[in-house]
Amino acid sequence: MAFRESCYYGSDPNDSNSDGDGREMASINNDSSVNVVDQQQVAQSYGVYPFGAEAYKYDFDITKDGAINVVDLQQLTIQLGACP
């Protein structure tokens, strides 16, 4: 998330409140940090998908186990790399 924050929002990924609103931009649960709890919430919103699902779900399922989970999201985050 630091990638997206610094590249697209111009805020400081090392400051949990760089825009002064009391929460972190990438926090799913609106607390002051981005962590595995946020990733779990995103993964749960996808979960297990049926055969023939939209192509992006297969792309997000890095482990190809039929479900989008925290391990998949972690691998996607690593693949993002530095700003273009």
PDB file as gemmi writes it, atoms N, CA and C in Angstrom:
CRYST1    1.000    1.000    1.000  90.00  90.00  90.00 P 1                      
ATOM      1  N   MET A   1       0.808  -1.194   0.000  1.00  0.00           N  
ATOM      2  CA  MET A   1       0.000   0.000   0.000  1.00  0.00           C  
ATOM      3  C   MET A   1       0.857   1.267   0.000  1.00  0.00           C  
ATOM      4  N   ALA A   2       2.056   1.151   0.531  1.00  0.00           N  
ATOM      5  CA  ALA A   2       2.925   2.322   0.520  1.00  0.00           C  
ATOM      6  C   ALA A   2       3.187   2.771  -0.912  1.00  0.00           C  
ATOM      7  N   PHE A   3       3.287   1.803  -1.828  1.00  0.00           N  
ATOM      8  CA  PHE A   3       3.474   2.114  -3.245  1.00  0.00           C  
ATOM      9  C   PHE A   3       2.353   3.021  -3.747  1.00  0.00           C  
ATOM     10  N   ARG A   4       1.129   2.598  -3.558  1.00  0.00           N  
ATOM     11  CA  ARG A   4      -0.018   3.359  -4.038  1.00  0.00           C  
ATOM     12  C   ARG A   4      -0.101   4.706  -3.325  1.00  0.00           C  
ATOM     13  N   GLU A   5       0.152   4.700  -2.039  1.00  0.00           N  
ATOM     14  CA  GLU A   5       0.058   5.945  -1.279  1.00  0.00           C  
ATOM     15  C   GLU A   5       1.061   6.977  -1.766  1.00  0.00           C  
ATOM     16  N   SER A   6       2.318   6.579  -1.910  1.00  0.00           N  
ATOM     17  CA  SER A   6       3.324   7.565  -2.298  1.00  0.00           C  
ATOM     18  C   SER A   6       3.269   7.904  -3.779  1.00  0.00           C  
ATOM     19  N   CYS A   7       2.919   6.943  -4.632  1.00  0.00           N  
ATOM     20  CA  CYS A   7       2.902   7.188  -6.076  1.00  0.00           C  
ATOM     21  C   CYS A   7       1.656   7.936  -6.544  1.00  0.00           C  
ATOM     22  N   TYR A   8       0.521   7.621  -5.965  1.00  0.00           N  
ATOM     23  CA  TYR A   8      -0.730   8.179  -6.480  1.00  0.00           C  
ATOM     24  C   TYR A   8      -1.359   9.252  -5.601  1.00  0.00           C  
ATOM     25  N   TYR A   9      -1.057   9.229  -4.309  1.00  0.00           N  
ATOM     26  CA  TYR A   9      -1.675  10.210  -3.421  1.00  0.00           C  
ATOM     27  C   TYR A   9      -0.686  11.250  -2.919  1.00  0.00           C  
ATOM     28  N   GLY A  10       0.606  11.011  -3.138  1.00  0.00           N  
ATOM     29  CA  GLY A  10       1.625  11.970  -2.741  1.00  0.00           C  
ATOM     30  C   GLY A  10       1.787  12.111  -1.246  1.00  0.00           C  
ATOM     31  N   SER A  11       1.291  11.159  -0.487  1.00  0.00           N  
ATOM     32  CA  SER A  11       1.425  11.230   0.962  1.00  0.00           C  
ATOM     33  C   SER A  11       2.604  10.383   1.414  1.00  0.00           C  
ATOM     34  N   ASP A  12       2.929  10.468   2.670  1.00  0.00           N  
ATOM     35  CA  ASP A  12       4.098   9.806   3.222  1.00  0.00           C  
ATOM     36  C   ASP A  12       3.704   8.450   3.804  1.00  0.00           C  
ATOM     37  N   PRO A  13       4.160   7.340   3.229  1.00  0.00           N  
ATOM     38  CA  PRO A  13       3.792   6.023   3.745  1.00  0.00           C  
ATOM     39  C   PRO A  13       4.360   5.735   5.131  1.00  0.00           C  
ATOM     40  N   ASN A  14       5.319   6.550   5.585  1.00  0.00           N  
ATOM     41  CA  ASN A  14       5.887   6.376   6.919  1.00  0.00           C  
ATOM     42  C   ASN A  14       5.136   7.164   7.979  1.00  0.00           C  
ATOM     43  N   ASP A  15       4.185   7.973   7.559  1.00  0.00           N  
ATOM     44  CA  ASP A  15       3.365   8.761   8.478  1.00  0.00           C  
ATOM     45  C   ASP A  15       1.948   8.206   8.432  1.00  0.00           C  
ATOM     46  N   SER A  16       1.471   7.682   9.561  1.00  0.00           N  
ATOM     47  CA  SER A  16       0.156   7.037   9.585  1.00  0.00           C  
ATOM     48  C   SER A  16      -0.992   8.018   9.407  1.00  0.00           C  
ATOM     49  N   ASN A  17      -0.709   9.308   9.384  1.00  0.00           N  
ATOM     50  CA  ASN A  17      -1.771  10.297   9.221  1.00  0.00           C  
ATOM     51  C   ASN A  17      -1.251  11.501   8.448  1.00  0.00           C  
ATOM     52  N   SER A  18      -0.683  11.281   7.294  1.00  0.00           N  
ATOM     53  CA  SER A  18      -0.045  12.366   6.552  1.00  0.00           C  
ATOM     54  C   SER A  18      -1.025  13.397   6.021  1.00  0.00           C  
ATOM     55  N   ASP A  19      -2.308  13.051   5.920  1.00  0.00           N  
ATOM     56  CA  ASP A  19      -3.275  14.042   5.455  1.00  0.00           C  
ATOM     57  C   ASP A  19      -4.061  14.680   6.599  1.00  0.00           C  
ATOM     58  N   GLY A  20      -3.764  14.280   7.854  1.00  0.00           N  
ATOM     59  CA  GLY A  20      -4.354  14.934   9.020  1.00  0.00           C  
ATOM     60  C   GLY A  20      -5.781  14.552   9.354  1.00  0.00           C  
ATOM     61  N   ASP A  21      -6.313  13.475   8.772  1.00  0.00           N  
ATOM     62  CA  ASP A  21      -7.704  13.129   9.057  1.00  0.00           C  
ATOM     63  C   ASP A  21      -7.864  12.087  10.163  1.00  0.00           C  
ATOM     64  N   GLY A  22      -6.764  11.636  10.774  1.00  0.00           N  
ATOM     65  CA  GLY A  22      -6.838  10.707  11.889  1.00  0.00           C  
ATOM     66  C   GLY A  22      -6.840   9.242  11.519  1.00  0.00           C  
ATOM     67  N   ARG A  23      -6.704   8.923  10.235  1.00  0.00           N  
ATOM     68  CA  ARG A  23      -6.650   7.514   9.828  1.00  0.00           C  
ATOM     69  C   ARG A  23      -5.746   7.352   8.626  1.00  0.00           C  
ATOM     70  N   GLU A  24      -5.380   6.127   8.349  1.00  0.00           N  
ATOM     71  CA  GLU A  24      -4.485   5.808   7.246  1.00  0.00           C  
ATOM     72  C   GLU A  24      -5.282   5.630   5.966  1.00  0.00           C  
ATOM     73  N   MET A  25      -4.792   6.153   4.858  1.00  0.00           N  
ATOM     74  CA  MET A  25      -5.493   6.112   3.571  1.00  0.00           C  
ATOM     75  C   MET A  25      -5.853   4.697   3.159  1.00  0.00           C  
ATOM     76  N   ALA A  26      -4.956   3.743   3.289  1.00  0.00           N  
ATOM     77  CA  ALA A  26      -5.178   2.388   2.795  1.00  0.00           C  
ATOM     78  C   ALA A  26      -5.796   1.446   3.817  1.00  0.00           C  
ATOM     79  N   SER A  27      -6.158   1.964   4.984  1.00  0.00           N  
ATOM     80  CA  SER A  27      -6.739   1.115   6.016  1.00  0.00           C  
ATOM     81  C   SER A  27      -8.194   0.793   5.682  1.00  0.00           C  
ATOM     82  N   ILE A  28      -8.499  -0.479   5.541  1.00  0.00           N  
ATOM     83  CA  ILE A  28      -9.851  -0.909   5.216  1.00  0.00           C  
ATOM     84  C   ILE A  28     -10.795  -0.686   6.394  1.00  0.00           C  
ATOM     85  N   ASN A  29     -10.311  -0.918   7.610  1.00  0.00           N  
ATOM     86  CA  ASN A  29     -11.173  -0.793   8.784  1.00  0.00           C  
ATOM     87  C   ASN A  29     -11.062   0.573   9.469  1.00  0.00           C  
ATOM     88  N   ASN A  30     -10.468   1.541   8.772  1.00  0.00           N  
ATOM     89  CA  ASN A  30     -10.395   2.939   9.222  1.00  0.00           C  
ATOM     90  C   ASN A  30      -9.668   3.155  10.545  1.00  0.00           C  
ATOM     91  N   ASP A  31      -8.690   2.286  10.846  1.00  0.00           N  
ATOM     92  CA  ASP A  31      -7.862   2.578  12.003  1.00  0.00           C  
ATOM     93  C   ASP A  31      -6.618   3.319  11.516  1.00  0.00           C  
ATOM     94  N   SER A  32      -5.616   3.418  12.332  1.00  0.00           N  
ATOM     95  CA  SER A  32      -4.456   4.225  11.943  1.00  0.00           C  
ATOM     96  C   SER A  32      -3.312   3.394  11.378  1.00  0.00           C  
ATOM     97  N   SER A  33      -3.594   2.187  10.911  1.00  0.00           N  
ATOM     98  CA  SER A  33      -2.529   1.378  10.327  1.00  0.00           C  
ATOM     99  C   SER A  33      -3.056   0.495   9.209  1.00  0.00           C  
ATOM    100  N   VAL A  34      -2.155   0.050   8.371  1.00  0.00           N  
ATOM    101  CA  VAL A  34      -2.474  -0.907   7.310  1.00  0.00           C  
ATOM    102  C   VAL A  34      -1.708  -2.173   7.651  1.00  0.00           C  
ATOM    103  N   ASN A  35      -2.435  -3.255   7.846  1.00  0.00           N  
ATOM    104  CA  ASN A  35      -1.796  -4.490   8.277  1.00  0.00           C  
ATOM    105  C   ASN A  35      -2.548  -5.705   7.744  1.00  0.00           C  
ATOM    106  N   VAL A  36      -2.195  -6.873   8.241  1.00  0.00           N  
ATOM    107  CA  VAL A  36      -2.793  -8.112   7.759  1.00  0.00           C  
ATOM    108  C   VAL A  36      -4.301  -8.157   8.005  1.00  0.00           C  
ATOM    109  N   VAL A  37      -4.805  -7.459   9.013  1.00  0.00           N  
ATOM    110  CA  VAL A  37      -6.249  -7.414   9.261  1.00  0.00           C  
ATOM    111  C   VAL A  37      -6.961  -6.787   8.068  1.00  0.00           C  
ATOM    112  N   ASP A  38      -6.390  -5.731   7.522  1.00  0.00           N  
ATOM    113  CA  ASP A  38      -6.964  -5.098   6.328  1.00  0.00           C  
ATOM    114  C   ASP A  38      -6.931  -6.065   5.145  1.00  0.00           C  
ATOM    115  N   GLN A  39      -5.798  -6.752   4.972  1.00  0.00           N  
ATOM    116  CA  GLN A  39      -5.696  -7.709   3.876  1.00  0.00           C  
ATOM    117  C   GLN A  39      -6.702  -8.851   4.039  1.00  0.00           C  
ATOM    118  N   GLN A  40      -6.922  -9.293   5.266  1.00  0.00           N  
ATOM    119  CA  GLN A  40      -7.898 -10.357   5.502  1.00  0.00           C  
ATOM    120  C   GLN A  40      -9.298  -9.903   5.119  1.00  0.00           C  
ATOM    121  N   GLN A  41      -9.627  -8.666   5.417  1.00  0.00           N  
ATOM    122  CA  GLN A  41     -10.954  -8.152   5.072  1.00  0.00           C  
ATOM    123  C   GLN A  41     -11.143  -8.091   3.561  1.00  0.00           C  
ATOM    124  N   VAL A  42     -10.110  -7.682   2.839  1.00  0.00           N  
ATOM    125  CA  VAL A  42     -10.186  -7.657   1.377  1.00  0.00           C  
ATOM    126  C   VAL A  42     -10.331  -9.087   0.852  1.00  0.00           C  
ATOM    127  N   ALA A  43      -9.508 -10.002   1.353  1.00  0.00           N  
ATOM    128  CA  ALA A  43      -9.557 -11.392   0.900  1.00  0.00           C  
ATOM    129  C   ALA A  43     -10.922 -12.011   1.176  1.00  0.00           C  
ATOM    130  N   GLN A  44     -11.512 -11.726   2.328  1.00  0.00           N  
ATOM    131  CA  GLN A  44     -12.823 -12.275   2.664  1.00  0.00           C  
ATOM    132  C   GLN A  44     -13.903 -11.765   1.725  1.00  0.00           C  
ATOM    133  N   SER A  45     -13.738 -10.573   1.220  1.00  0.00           N  
ATOM    134  CA  SER A  45     -14.751 -10.050   0.307  1.00  0.00           C  
ATOM    135  C   SER A  45     -14.731 -10.801  -1.026  1.00  0.00           C  
ATOM    136  N   TYR A  46     -13.591 -11.436  -1.357  1.00  0.00           N  
ATOM    137  CA  TYR A  46     -13.495 -12.257  -2.569  1.00  0.00           C  
ATOM    138  C   TYR A  46     -13.769 -13.716  -2.246  1.00  0.00           C  
ATOM    139  N   GLY A  47     -12.977 -14.272  -1.318  1.00  0.00           N  
ATOM    140  CA  GLY A  47     -13.147 -15.649  -0.899  1.00  0.00           C  
ATOM    141  C   GLY A  47     -13.034 -16.667  -2.013  1.00  0.00           C  
ATOM    142  N   VAL A  48     -13.809 -17.750  -1.875  1.00  0.00           N  
ATOM    143  CA  VAL A  48     -13.812 -18.830  -2.853  1.00  0.00           C  
ATOM    144  C   VAL A  48     -14.622 -18.380  -4.065  1.00  0.00           C  
ATOM    145  N   TYR A  49     -14.148 -18.695  -5.224  1.00  0.00           N  
ATOM    146  CA  TYR A  49     -14.860 -18.314  -6.441  1.00  0.00           C  
ATOM    147  C   TYR A  49     -15.184 -19.563  -7.258  1.00  0.00           C  
ATOM    148  N   PRO A  50     -16.270 -19.549  -8.011  1.00  0.00           N  
ATOM    149  CA  PRO A  50     -16.666 -20.728  -8.783  1.00  0.00           C  
ATOM    150  C   PRO A  50     -15.890 -20.844 -10.094  1.00  0.00           C  
ATOM    151  N   PHE A  51     -15.849 -22.046 -10.626  1.00  0.00           N  
ATOM    152  CA  PHE A  51     -15.253 -22.259 -11.942  1.00  0.00           C  
ATOM    153  C   PHE A  51     -16.011 -21.399 -12.950  1.00  0.00           C  
ATOM    154  N   GLY A  52     -15.284 -20.730 -13.817  1.00  0.00           N  
ATOM    155  CA  GLY A  52     -15.904 -19.852 -14.800  1.00  0.00           C  
ATOM    156  C   GLY A  52     -16.109 -18.429 -14.305  1.00  0.00           C  
ATOM    157  N   ALA A  53     -15.515 -18.098 -13.153  1.00  0.00           N  
ATOM    158  CA  ALA A  53     -15.636 -16.744 -12.594  1.00  0.00           C  
ATOM    159  C   ALA A  53     -14.899 -15.746 -13.487  1.00  0.00           C  
ATOM    160  N   GLU A  54     -15.057 -14.470 -13.189  1.00  0.00           N  
ATOM    161  CA  GLU A  54     -14.395 -13.410 -13.952  1.00  0.00           C  
ATOM    162  C   GLU A  54     -12.882 -13.637 -13.966  1.00  0.00           C  
ATOM    163  N   ALA A  55     -12.246 -13.269 -15.062  1.00  0.00           N  
ATOM    164  CA  ALA A  55     -10.812 -13.519 -15.249  1.00  0.00           C  
ATOM    165  C   ALA A  55      -9.948 -12.886 -14.166  1.00  0.00           C  
ATOM    166  N   TYR A  56     -10.319 -11.700 -13.674  1.00  0.00           N  
ATOM    167  CA  TYR A  56      -9.477 -11.040 -12.675  1.00  0.00           C  
ATOM    168  C   TYR A  56      -9.370 -11.866 -11.395  1.00  0.00           C  
ATOM    169  N   LYS A  57     -10.385 -12.657 -11.080  1.00  0.00           N  
ATOM    170  CA  LYS A  57     -10.307 -13.484  -9.870  1.00  0.00           C  
ATOM    171  C   LYS A  57      -9.227 -14.544 -10.026  1.00  0.00           C  
ATOM    172  N   TYR A  58      -9.099 -15.121 -11.212  1.00  0.00           N  
ATOM    173  CA  TYR A  58      -8.021 -16.083 -11.450  1.00  0.00           C  
ATOM    174  C   TYR A  58      -6.665 -15.379 -11.375  1.00  0.00           C  
ATOM    175  N   ASP A  59      -6.590 -14.154 -11.846  1.00  0.00           N  
ATOM    176  CA  ASP A  59      -5.338 -13.398 -11.793  1.00  0.00           C  
ATOM    177  C   ASP A  59      -4.936 -13.091 -10.350  1.00  0.00           C  
ATOM    178  N   PHE A  60      -5.900 -12.761  -9.496  1.00  0.00           N  
ATOM    179  CA  PHE A  60      -5.609 -12.463  -8.088  1.00  0.00           C  
ATOM    180  C   PHE A  60      -5.244 -13.716  -7.304  1.00  0.00           C  
ATOM    181  N   ASP A  61      -5.707 -14.863  -7.724  1.00  0.00           N  
ATOM    182  CA  ASP A  61      -5.435 -16.118  -7.024  1.00  0.00           C  
ATOM    183  C   ASP A  61      -4.063 -16.640  -7.421  1.00  0.00           C  
ATOM    184  N   ILE A  62      -3.030 -16.055  -6.846  1.00  0.00           N  
ATOM    185  CA  ILE A  62      -1.648 -16.378  -7.183  1.00  0.00           C  
ATOM    186  C   ILE A  62      -1.345 -17.848  -6.883  1.00  0.00           C  
ATOM    187  N   THR A  63      -1.870 -18.381  -5.790  1.00  0.00           N  
ATOM    188  CA  THR A  63      -1.592 -19.762  -5.396  1.00  0.00           C  
ATOM    189  C   THR A  63      -2.453 -20.775  -6.150  1.00  0.00           C  
ATOM    190  N   LYS A  64      -3.427 -20.290  -6.920  1.00  0.00           N  
ATOM    191  CA  LYS A  64      -4.309 -21.134  -7.741  1.00  0.00           C  
ATOM    192  C   LYS A  64      -4.979 -22.246  -6.930  1.00  0.00           C  
ATOM    193  N   ASP A  65      -5.446 -21.874  -5.715  1.00  0.00           N  
ATOM    194  CA  ASP A  65      -6.132 -22.848  -4.877  1.00  0.00           C  
ATOM    195  C   ASP A  65      -7.653 -22.669  -4.880  1.00  0.00           C  
ATOM    196  N   GLY A  66      -8.159 -21.792  -5.751  1.00  0.00           N  
ATOM    197  CA  GLY A  66      -9.600 -21.595  -5.865  1.00  0.00           C  
ATOM    198  C   GLY A  66     -10.178 -20.573  -4.921  1.00  0.00           C  
ATOM    199  N   ALA A  67      -9.316 -19.852  -4.205  1.00  0.00           N  
ATOM    200  CA  ALA A  67      -9.782 -18.815  -3.289  1.00  0.00           C  
ATOM    201  C   ALA A  67      -8.762 -17.685  -3.252  1.00  0.00           C  
ATOM    202  N   ILE A  68      -9.246 -16.480  -3.098  1.00  0.00           N  
ATOM    203  CA  ILE A  68      -8.358 -15.329  -2.929  1.00  0.00           C  
ATOM    204  C   ILE A  68      -8.190 -15.118  -1.441  1.00  0.00           C  
ATOM    205  N   ASN A  69      -6.945 -15.216  -0.974  1.00  0.00           N  
ATOM    206  CA  ASN A  69      -6.689 -15.120   0.464  1.00  0.00           C  
ATOM    207  C   ASN A  69      -5.508 -14.189   0.728  1.00  0.00           C  
ATOM    208  N   VAL A  70      -5.117 -14.094   1.993  1.00  0.00           N  
ATOM    209  CA  VAL A  70      -4.058 -13.168   2.394  1.00  0.00           C  
ATOM    210  C   VAL A  70      -2.732 -13.509   1.719  1.00  0.00           C  
ATOM    211  N   VAL A  71      -2.443 -14.776   1.524  1.00  0.00           N  
ATOM    212  CA  VAL A  71      -1.198 -15.169   0.859  1.00  0.00           C  
ATOM    213  C   VAL A  71      -1.169 -14.616  -0.560  1.00  0.00           C  
ATOM    214  N   ASP A  72      -2.301 -14.708  -1.265  1.00  0.00           N  
ATOM    215  CA  ASP A  72      -2.371 -14.160  -2.620  1.00  0.00           C  
ATOM    216  C   ASP A  72      -2.147 -12.650  -2.610  1.00  0.00           C  
ATOM    217  N   LEU A  73      -2.790 -11.951  -1.699  1.00  0.00           N  
ATOM    218  CA  LEU A  73      -2.651 -10.493  -1.629  1.00  0.00           C  
ATOM    219  C   LEU A  73      -1.227 -10.089  -1.278  1.00  0.00           C  
ATOM    220  N   GLN A  74      -0.586 -10.865  -0.416  1.00  0.00           N  
ATOM    221  CA  GLN A  74       0.807 -10.575  -0.071  1.00  0.00           C  
ATOM    222  C   GLN A  74       1.698 -10.703  -1.300  1.00  0.00           C  
ATOM    223  N   GLN A  75       1.501 -11.750  -2.083  1.00  0.00           N  
ATOM    224  CA  GLN A  75       2.301 -11.948  -3.289  1.00  0.00           C  
ATOM    225  C   GLN A  75       2.050 -10.834  -4.307  1.00  0.00           C  
ATOM    226  N   LEU A  76       0.815 -10.399  -4.436  1.00  0.00           N  
ATOM    227  CA  LEU A  76       0.507  -9.291  -5.353  1.00  0.00           C  
ATOM    228  C   LEU A  76       1.191  -8.007  -4.906  1.00  0.00           C  
ATOM    229  N   THR A  77       1.211  -7.764  -3.600  1.00  0.00           N  
ATOM    230  CA  THR A  77       1.860  -6.573  -3.062  1.00  0.00           C  
ATOM    231  C   THR A  77       3.354  -6.583  -3.384  1.00  0.00           C  
ATOM    232  N   ILE A  78       3.982  -7.729  -3.235  1.00  0.00           N  
ATOM    233  CA  ILE A  78       5.413  -7.854  -3.547  1.00  0.00           C  
ATOM    234  C   ILE A  78       5.649  -7.577  -5.027  1.00  0.00           C  
ATOM    235  N   GLN A  79       4.759  -8.053  -5.884  1.00  0.00           N  
ATOM    236  CA  GLN A  79       4.927  -7.859  -7.321  1.00  0.00           C  
ATOM    237  C   GLN A  79       4.768  -6.414  -7.770  1.00  0.00           C  
ATOM    238  N   LEU A  80       4.076  -5.597  -6.999  1.00  0.00           N  
ATOM    239  CA  LEU A  80       3.890  -4.185  -7.391  1.00  0.00           C  
ATOM    240  C   LEU A  80       5.223  -3.468  -7.537  1.00  0.00           C  
ATOM    241  N   GLY A  81       6.115  -3.680  -6.602  1.00  0.00           N  
ATOM    242  CA  GLY A  81       7.434  -3.070  -6.684  1.00  0.00           C  
ATOM    243  C   GLY A  81       7.416  -1.552  -6.513  1.00  0.00           C  
ATOM    244  N   ALA A  82       8.428  -0.915  -7.067  1.00  0.00           N  
ATOM    245  CA  ALA A  82       8.601   0.531  -6.924  1.00  0.00           C  
ATOM    246  C   ALA A  82       7.719   1.309  -7.898  1.00  0.00           C  
ATOM    247  N   CYS A  83       7.616   2.593  -7.674  1.00  0.00           N  
ATOM    248  CA  CYS A  83       6.828   3.475  -8.552  1.00  0.00           C  
ATOM    249  C   CYS A  83       7.366   3.419  -9.980  1.00  0.00           C  
ATOM    250  N   PRO A  84       6.455   3.499 -10.956  1.00  0.00           N  
ATOM    251  CA  PRO A  84       6.899   3.506 -12.352  1.00  0.00           C  
ATOM    252  C   PRO A  84       7.610   4.795 -12.714  1.00  0.00           C  
TER     253      PRO A  84                                                      
END                                                                             
